[in-house]
Amino acid sequence: MKHLLAFALACLAVAAQAAPTLSADPYPSTGPQPTSVTLTVNGSPGPACTLVAGTGGSLTPRCDLAALAVPGTYTLVMTAVTTGGCTQPTSPATCTQAGSASSVPFSLSLQGASATRPVVRVAP
């Protein structure tokens, strides 16, 4: 029984060490929603970002930061892009203007806390 409990706790500890992610506030379904999100790290293209569907049709930008494994300070900028177009389910047509919006640059300080996982601090 002791071994089973120790195994269960070990599995729980491994599952708790998930890769760090960066999430932004959700875009509500009642307004313009982005079609893609990108992240730049120190001015270069960063890790992949996705738009996660939420309740009520909202979209939450989420970026996987696991690729940032080297301790240091990084400057990040998240950009949301909306493609333009018109739809006409009813008259008159509904049109959306294309555009993009970027966050202000913010710093991420990645410090080596242990051999298994880093500590992440984000500052605006």
Summary of the structure (lengths in Angstrom):
residues: 124
radius of gyration: 19.5
end to end distance: 48.4
largest distance: 69.1
contacts: 287
relative contact order: 0.18
helix: 15%
strand: 46%
